[in-house]
């Protein structure tokens, strides 16, 4: 399992979500990240999911 980071911001740049989670691969990480954004009603806010090694998995502006 690899470690991933998810962050979401409001329009002013304030952090709405800043968490870590584990997933088996990038596809699962993207799915879990989008699911978490939906749970927090932050799907339409700027957000990103990145691998601990630095690779971008999901980005929404």
N, CA, C and O atoms as CSV, one atom per row, in Angstrom:
chain,resi,resn,atom,element,x,y,z
A,1,UNK,N,N,0.842,-1.185,0.000
A,1,UNK,CA,C,0.000,0.000,0.000
A,1,UNK,C,C,0.887,1.247,0.000
A,1,UNK,O,O,1.863,1.338,0.744
A,2,UNK,N,N,0.527,2.176,-0.833
A,2,UNK,CA,C,1.261,3.430,-0.920
A,2,UNK,C,C,0.492,4.524,-0.181
A,2,UNK,O,O,-0.724,4.442,-0.009
A,3,UNK,N,N,1.223,5.543,0.249
A,3,UNK,CA,C,0.620,6.658,0.967
A,3,UNK,C,C,0.300,7.775,-0.027
A,3,UNK,O,O,1.089,8.071,-0.925
A,4,UNK,N,N,-0.875,8.389,0.152
A,4,UNK,CA,C,-1.341,9.487,-0.694
A,4,UNK,C,C,-1.815,10.633,0.187
A,4,UNK,O,O,-2.197,10.435,1.341
A,5,UNK,N,N,-1.784,11.821,-0.373
A,5,UNK,CA,C,-2.233,13.022,0.322
A,5,UNK,C,C,-3.361,13.660,-0.469
A,5,UNK,O,O,-3.296,13.746,-1.696
A,6,UNK,N,N,-4.390,14.105,0.231
A,6,UNK,CA,C,-5.491,14.805,-0.414
A,6,UNK,C,C,-5.642,16.166,0.248
A,6,UNK,O,O,-5.643,16.282,1.473
A,7,UNK,N,N,-5.769,17.185,-0.582
A,7,UNK,CA,C,-5.996,18.537,-0.075
A,7,UNK,C,C,-7.086,19.192,-0.906
A,7,UNK,O,O,-7.195,18.953,-2.109
A,8,UNK,N,N,-7.890,20.020,-0.252
A,8,UNK,CA,C,-8.922,20.802,-0.925
A,8,UNK,C,C,-8.915,22.191,-0.302
A,8,UNK,O,O,-8.629,22.362,0.883
A,9,UNK,N,N,-9.238,23.175,-1.133
A,9,UNK,CA,C,-9.179,24.578,-0.723
A,9,UNK,C,C,-10.480,25.277,-1.091
A,9,UNK,O,O,-11.187,24.849,-2.004
A,10,UNK,N,N,-10.792,26.357,-0.375
A,10,UNK,CA,C,-11.905,27.191,-0.825
A,10,UNK,C,C,-11.359,28.233,-1.796
A,10,UNK,O,O,-10.165,28.239,-2.099
A,11,UNK,N,N,-12.219,29.100,-2.277
A,11,UNK,CA,C,-11.819,30.083,-3.292
A,11,UNK,C,C,-10.768,31.080,-2.787
A,11,UNK,O,O,-10.060,31.692,-3.587
A,12,UNK,N,N,-10.665,31.243,-1.463
A,12,UNK,CA,C,-9.679,32.177,-0.898
A,12,UNK,C,C,-8.346,31.497,-0.595
A,12,UNK,O,O,-7.387,32.163,-0.205
A,13,UNK,N,N,-8.277,30.176,-0.771
A,13,UNK,CA,C,-7.043,29.434,-0.506
A,13,UNK,C,C,-6.998,28.766,0.858
A,13,UNK,O,O,-6.000,28.130,1.199
A,14,UNK,N,N,-8.065,28.898,1.648
A,14,UNK,CA,C,-8.127,28.261,2.967
A,14,UNK,C,C,-8.279,26.748,2.802
A,14,UNK,O,O,-9.070,26.282,1.983
A,15,UNK,N,N,-7.502,25.976,3.600
A,15,UNK,CA,C,-7.592,24.513,3.563
A,15,UNK,C,C,-8.959,24.053,4.066
A,15,UNK,O,O,-9.394,24.436,5.152
A,16,UNK,N,N,-9.614,23.248,3.282
A,16,UNK,CA,C,-10.867,22.621,3.700
A,16,UNK,C,C,-10.640,21.169,4.085
A,16,UNK,O,O,-11.348,20.621,4.931
A,17,UNK,N,N,-9.643,20.549,3.457
A,17,UNK,CA,C,-9.348,19.142,3.684
A,17,UNK,C,C,-7.855,18.937,3.501
A,17,UNK,O,O,-7.282,19.379,2.505
A,18,UNK,N,N,-7.233,18.279,4.441
A,18,UNK,CA,C,-5.792,18.008,4.373
A,18,UNK,C,C,-5.541,16.690,5.107
A,18,UNK,O,O,-5.339,16.675,6.322
A,19,UNK,N,N,-5.558,15.586,4.357
A,19,UNK,CA,C,-5.484,14.264,4.975
A,19,UNK,C,C,-4.531,13.352,4.200
A,19,UNK,O,O,-4.168,13.627,3.057
A,20,UNK,N,N,-4.141,12.269,4.851
A,20,UNK,CA,C,-3.370,11.219,4.190
A,20,UNK,C,C,-4.203,9.944,4.214
A,20,UNK,O,O,-5.041,9.752,5.095
A,21,UNK,N,N,-3.963,9.077,3.238
A,21,UNK,CA,C,-4.625,7.781,3.200
A,21,UNK,C,C,-3.754,6.819,2.409
A,21,UNK,O,O,-2.787,7.232,1.769
A,22,UNK,N,N,-4.094,5.540,2.453
A,22,UNK,CA,C,-3.339,4.524,1.722
A,22,UNK,C,C,-4.210,3.910,0.640
A,22,UNK,O,O,-5.422,3.770,0.802
A,23,UNK,N,N,-3.576,3.547,-0.461
A,23,UNK,CA,C,-4.262,2.876,-1.563
A,23,UNK,C,C,-3.273,1.944,-2.245
A,23,UNK,O,O,-2.061,2.123,-2.129
A,24,UNK,N,N,-3.795,0.947,-2.956
A,24,UNK,CA,C,-2.917,-0.020,-3.626
A,24,UNK,C,C,-2.278,0.523,-4.887
A,24,UNK,O,O,-1.189,0.093,-5.267
A,25,UNK,N,N,-2.953,1.478,-5.549
A,25,UNK,CA,C,-2.418,2.042,-6.786
A,25,UNK,C,C,-3.049,3.415,-7.045
A,25,UNK,O,O,-3.931,3.854,-6.307
A,26,UNK,N,N,-2.586,4.076,-8.093
A,26,UNK,CA,C,-3.075,5.428,-8.398
A,26,UNK,C,C,-4.562,5.455,-8.725
A,26,UNK,O,O,-5.266,6.388,-8.340
A,27,UNK,N,N,-5.042,4.438,-9.434
A,27,UNK,CA,C,-6.466,4.398,-9.799
A,27,UNK,C,C,-7.338,4.338,-8.549
A,27,UNK,O,O,-8.320,5.071,-8.434
A,28,UNK,N,N,-6.977,3.467,-7.621
A,28,UNK,CA,C,-7.741,3.357,-6.380
A,28,UNK,C,C,-7.625,4.645,-5.569
A,28,UNK,O,O,-8.599,5.079,-4.954
A,29,UNK,N,N,-6.452,5.254,-5.564
A,29,UNK,CA,C,-6.252,6.506,-4.822
A,29,UNK,C,C,-7.140,7.606,-5.382
A,29,UNK,O,O,-7.731,8.373,-4.622
A,30,UNK,N,N,-7.240,7.692,-6.703
A,30,UNK,CA,C,-8.100,8.707,-7.315
A,30,UNK,C,C,-9.557,8.474,-6.932
A,30,UNK,O,O,-10.268,9.418,-6.584
A,31,UNK,N,N,-10.004,7.221,-6.994
A,31,UNK,CA,C,-11.380,6.892,-6.629
A,31,UNK,C,C,-11.662,7.220,-5.167
A,31,UNK,O,O,-12.691,7.815,-4.848
A,32,UNK,N,N,-10.747,6.832,-4.278
A,32,UNK,CA,C,-10.924,7.114,-2.849
A,32,UNK,C,C,-10.885,8.614,-2.576
A,32,UNK,O,O,-11.643,9.119,-1.748
A,33,UNK,N,N,-9.998,9.324,-3.274
A,33,UNK,CA,C,-9.900,10.764,-3.103
A,33,UNK,C,C,-11.169,11.480,-3.524
A,33,UNK,O,O,-11.643,12.371,-2.819
A,34,UNK,N,N,-11.723,11.100,-4.665
A,34,UNK,CA,C,-12.961,11.716,-5.142
A,34,UNK,C,C,-14.117,11.383,-4.201
A,34,UNK,O,O,-14.968,12.231,-3.930
A,35,UNK,N,N,-14.145,10.161,-3.712
A,35,UNK,CA,C,-15.174,9.768,-2.744
A,35,UNK,C,C,-15.084,10.631,-1.484
A,35,UNK,O,O,-16.103,11.081,-0.959
A,36,UNK,N,N,-13.867,10.857,-1.006
A,36,UNK,CA,C,-13.677,11.684,0.204
A,36,UNK,C,C,-14.097,13.124,-0.049
A,36,UNK,O,O,-14.703,13.753,0.819
A,37,UNK,N,N,-13.781,13.655,-1.232
A,37,UNK,CA,C,-14.202,15.011,-1.581
A,37,UNK,C,C,-15.723,15.119,-1.608
A,37,UNK,O,O,-16.287,16.114,-1.152
A,38,UNK,N,N,-16.387,14.095,-2.143
A,38,UNK,CA,C,-17.854,14.083,-2.153
A,38,UNK,C,C,-18.405,14.097,-0.731
A,38,UNK,O,O,-19.358,14.821,-0.442
A,39,UNK,N,N,-17.809,13.299,0.158
A,39,UNK,CA,C,-18.258,13.237,1.555
A,39,UNK,C,C,-18.163,14.598,2.235
A,39,UNK,O,O,-18.992,14.932,3.082
A,40,UNK,N,N,-17.160,15.375,1.870
A,40,UNK,CA,C,-16.935,16.689,2.481
A,40,UNK,C,C,-17.589,17.825,1.691
A,40,UNK,O,O,-17.379,19.000,1.995
A,41,UNK,N,N,-18.382,17.469,0.678
A,41,UNK,CA,C,-19.017,18.471,-0.192
A,41,UNK,C,C,-17.988,19.434,-0.767
A,41,UNK,O,O,-18.240,20.635,-0.861
A,42,UNK,N,N,-16.835,18.910,-1.149
A,42,UNK,CA,C,-15.733,19.728,-1.677
A,42,UNK,C,C,-15.354,19.335,-3.102
A,42,UNK,O,O,-14.283,19.702,-3.585
A,43,UNK,N,N,-16.224,18.595,-3.770
A,43,UNK,CA,C,-15.911,18.097,-5.104
A,43,UNK,C,C,-15.696,19.233,-6.104
A,43,UNK,O,O,-14.901,19.088,-7.032
A,44,UNK,N,N,-16.375,20.337,-5.933
A,44,UNK,CA,C,-16.253,21.467,-6.864
A,44,UNK,C,C,-15.163,22.462,-6.458
A,44,UNK,O,O,-14.881,23.408,-7.193
A,45,UNK,N,N,-14.555,22.253,-5.299
A,45,UNK,CA,C,-13.479,23.141,-4.850
A,45,UNK,C,C,-12.151,22.702,-5.467
A,45,UNK,O,O,-11.995,21.544,-5.855
A,46,UNK,N,N,-11.198,23.628,-5.555
A,46,UNK,CA,C,-9.857,23.236,-6.000
A,46,UNK,C,C,-9.317,22.133,-5.082
A,46,UNK,O,O,-9.390,22.241,-3.858
A,47,UNK,N,N,-8.775,21.071,-5.690
A,47,UNK,CA,C,-8.299,19.939,-4.900
A,47,UNK,C,C,-7.223,19.187,-5.655
A,47,UNK,O,O,-7.034,19.363,-6.859
A,48,UNK,N,N,-6.515,18.333,-4.905
A,48,UNK,CA,C,-5.499,17.478,-5.519
A,48,UNK,C,C,-5.288,16.238,-4.664
A,48,UNK,O,O,-5.479,16.248,-3.449
A,49,UNK,N,N,-4.887,15.177,-5.344
A,49,UNK,CA,C,-4.446,13.944,-4.694
A,49,UNK,C,C,-3.062,13.667,-5.259
A,49,UNK,O,O,-2.876,13.616,-6.474
A,50,UNK,N,N,-2.090,13.487,-4.365
A,50,UNK,CA,C,-0.712,13.228,-4.805
A,50,UNK,C,C,-0.143,12.019,-4.071
A,50,UNK,O,O,-0.517,11.730,-2.934
A,51,UNK,N,N,0.764,11.324,-4.740
A,51,UNK,CA,C,1.516,10.220,-4.153
A,51,UNK,C,C,2.553,10.780,-3.199
A,51,UNK,O,O,3.005,11.912,-3.373
A,52,UNK,N,N,2.933,10.018,-2.207
A,52,UNK,CA,C,3.969,10.470,-1.278
A,52,UNK,C,C,5.290,10.692,-2.008
A,52,UNK,O,O,6.130,11.467,-1.551
A,53,UNK,N,N,5.477,10.012,-3.142
A,53,UNK,CA,C,6.694,10.205,-3.932
A,53,UNK,C,C,6.623,11.454,-4.820
A,53,UNK,O,O,7.586,11.798,-5.505
A,54,UNK,N,N,5.458,12.127,-4.795
A,54,UNK,CA,C,5.331,13.392,-5.512
A,54,UNK,C,C,4.524,13.363,-6.784
A,54,UNK,O,O,4.323,14.419,-7.384
A,55,UNK,N,N,4.047,12.217,-7.234
A,55,UNK,CA,C,3.272,12.156,-8.468
A,55,UNK,C,C,1.844,12.633,-8.278
A,55,UNK,O,O,1.194,12.296,-7.288
A,56,UNK,N,N,1.359,13.419,-9.230
A,56,UNK,CA,C,0.004,13.945,-9.194
A,56,UNK,C,C,-0.959,12.879,-9.707
A,56,UNK,O,O,-0.764,12.335,-10.794
A,57,UNK,N,N,-1.994,12.582,-8.929
A,57,UNK,CA,C,-2.974,11.557,-9.282
A,57,UNK,C,C,-4.282,12.203,-9.715
A,57,UNK,O,O,-4.937,11.717,-10.637
A,58,UNK,N,N,-4.671,13.295,-9.057
A,58,UNK,CA,C,-5.918,13.999,-9.367
A,58,UNK,C,C,-5.703,15.483,-9.107
A,58,UNK,O,O,-5.056,15.871,-8.134
A,59,UNK,N,N,-6.256,16.304,-9.993
A,59,UNK,CA,C,-6.173,17.751,-9.807
A,59,UNK,C,C,-7.454,18.365,-10.334
A,59,UNK,O,O,-7.885,18.058,-11.445
A,60,UNK,N,N,-8.062,19.230,-9.543
A,60,UNK,CA,C,-9.260,19.967,-9.969
A,60,UNK,C,C,-9.055,21.427,-9.607
A,60,UNK,O,O,-8.775,21.757,-8.455
A,61,UNK,N,N,-9.195,22.296,-10.592
A,61,UNK,CA,C,-8.978,23.725,-10.344
A,61,UNK,C,C,-10.253,24.459,-10.193
A,61,UNK,O,O,-10.246,25.671,-9.979
